[in-house]
Amino acid sequence: MSSPDQTHIRSYVLRQGRVSNAQQRARQELLPRYGIPYVPDALDLSAVFGRTAPRILEIGFGMGETTAAMAAAHPEQDYLGIEVHTPGVGALLKTAGELGLTNLRVVQHDAVEVVRDMIAPRTLDAIHVFFPDPWPKKRHHKRRLLQPRFVALLASRLQPGGYLHCATDWQDYAEQMLSVLSAETTLVNTADTFAPRPDHRPETKFESRGLRLGHEVWDLVFRRRPD
């Protein structure tokens, strides 16, 4: 556990987005089932899920479309999603309840603090960071989530052989990600530069629309080196 005065630049701004009645109802009814409150102590993930299975962490799941699809497609794996925005949490909880998912849990809190304080080293098989806020203005680049210090923290939470998969539709952020991930000595790139979209990442409606308009998406998949 880190000292409470350790601070970091937040990669998000909490906006007063509209929470629908269905999302609010899902939070009220399903958060006790799927939610994990933030506490500055390492989770026992086997106890959380009631079994020992491959563990995938997803950071910033947005409205939860991809997270729910992956959890439904891979019941043999356990998924822990982190998101700060209430509408997205409500949306994922609603979908999880409708699908009857049992291999999904949600933490609504700052991802850096959750990874730092609640995830023990070498406990994850994979980490997904899909389409994080690009903070496109140059003066805001310091707010981008994937900075060297955080990438090192993520790498330390992976088991040897586990992978970190990032994706973005902003080219300059993709290039920064490639540089930062390549500089982390405990990680190795699975491709020469950018990777083809792995089958485990579903293509979102937003992404499909962008691809039809000629937009590009860059995937990066790095693995934790063996000891």
N, C-alpha and C positions, 0 to 999 in steps of 0.2 A: 504494500500500500504506500502511496506517495504522500508526502506531507501536504496538508490542506492549503498551504500558501503557494503551492506550485501553480503557476498560471500559464495560459496559452492564448494565442489570438484565436478568437472564435471564427469558424468558417461559415457561419450562418447568421442571419438576422431573423428573429422571431417576428413574423408578420401576423396581423389579425385576420387571417383567412377565414372565410365563412365555413362553419361546421354545419353540415346538413343534419336534419333530424335523425336520419338513419345512422349517420356516423356517430352522433352523440349517443344514441341509444346503444350502438355497438360498444362504445367505450364503457358505458355504464354496466352493461350486461356481461361483456366478454373480457374486459380487462382483468377481472379477478381470475379468469381461467387462463388467459394467454400472457398477461402482463407480468413483468418482473420489475419491482421498484429499484431505483438506483441506491446502492449502499456501497461504501468504500471498502468492500471485502470481496475476495475472490469467490466466484460461483463454483459450486460443485455441479457441473453440467450433467453428470450422470444422474444425480438426484433431481435436477430440474426436469429432465425429460423422462426419468424413470427407466432408463436403459443406457447402454453404452453403444454408440453408433457414430459414424462420421459426423463431424460438427462443422457447420458452415456459418460464418458470421457475415451478415450483409449490413453495410453502413450506408445510411441515407436511402431508405427504400422508397421514398416519395409516396405515391398513392398505393404502393404495395402490389401492383399488378404482376411484376416479375417475380417477387418473393413468393406470392401465393402459387404462381404457376410452377415454380421450381419445387416448392414443398409438396405440391400435389403430385408432380411427376416423379418425385423421388422419396417415397415414404420410408425408404431404408436409411435416409439421412435426416439429421436434425438441423433446424435453421433457427438462428437467433438474429432478429432484425433490430436495428437501432434507427430511430427517427425522432426528430424534435418537434415536428409540426403536427398539431392535433388532427387536422382533416385527414392527413395521410395515415396516421395511426388508426383513426376511426374506420377509414376505408378498408385497411388491411384486416382489421378485426372482423368487420362485417363479412368480408370474403372468406376469411378463415372459418367463421361460424357456419356460413352457408355450405362450405365444402367439407366441414367436419374434420378439419386438419388436427392432427394430434402431435405433429413433429415441428411445431412452430411456437416460438415465444418472442415477445416484443419488449424492448426497453425504450421508454420515451425519455431520453436524456442526451446530453452532449456526448458524442461518440468518443472523443479523446479521453474524457474522464471514465467512461465505461470500459474502454479497452485498457486504460492504465490501471484502473482500480479493481475491476470485476473479472477480468480475463487473466487467468494464470498463464505463465509462460508455457509454450509447447503443448497447448491443449486444443488447438484448432487444426482442422484438415484443410480449410480453405477460408479465404476472406474475399468478399466481393465489394467493390466500390464502383457502382455503375452511375455514370453521368452526375458526378458531384458538381456543385455550383462552380461555374468556370470563373467567376469574378473577372470579367473580360477587360475591365479598365486596368491599365498597367499599375496605377497607384494602389490598386486593390489586390494585386497578385499575392501579397503577403498573407491574405486571408484564405488562399486556396488550401484545401485540406491536406493534399499530398505533398508535404514538405519533408525534408530529410529526417527530422527528429521523429515525426509521426510514422514515417515508413519504417524506420528502425524499430519503433515500438511494435508495429504490426508484425514485422518479421519475427520478432522475439516471441510472439504469441502463436506462431505456426509450429507444428511439428516438423521435423526434418522431412523433406519431400512434399510438404504441404504447399499450396499455391496461393498467390495473391493475384487476383484478376481485376483490372481496372478498365473502364471504358469511358470515352468522352466523344462528343461531336464538335469539340473546339480544337482546331489543329495546334494552336500554340500551347494549349494546356497538354495535349497529347505529347508534344515534344518535350515539355517540362517534365511530365510524368516519366517519359523514357529516360531522361537524363538523371532524375532523382532515383528511380528504381535501379538503374544500371550502376549507380554509385554506391548502393547498399551492398556491402561485401558478403552478407549472408544470403543474398538472393542471386539467382541466375536466370537469365531470360530463356524462355522456351522457344523463342523465335529469333531470327536475325535482328529484327527491330520490332515492328508491330505484328500481332498475331491475327490469323483469321478468327472470326467470331466463333468461339467454342459452342458446341451443341447445348451445353448446360445453360447458356444465357439466352432466354427467349427474346425474340425481336418484339419490341413494344409497338403499339399503334403509332405513337409519336415518332419513333425511329423509322418505321415503315414509310410513314408519310414523308419524312425528311429524305429518305433514300430515293423515293420517287421523284422528289424535287431536285435531286442531284447532290444532296448533302452527303458528307462522308462521316463514318464512325471509325474510331481507332480503338482497338482492343490491345491490351498488354497483359501477358500472363507470365509471371515470374515464380519460380519455385525456391523454397528454402533449401539451401545446400545441406547435404548429409553432414553429420558431425565428423 
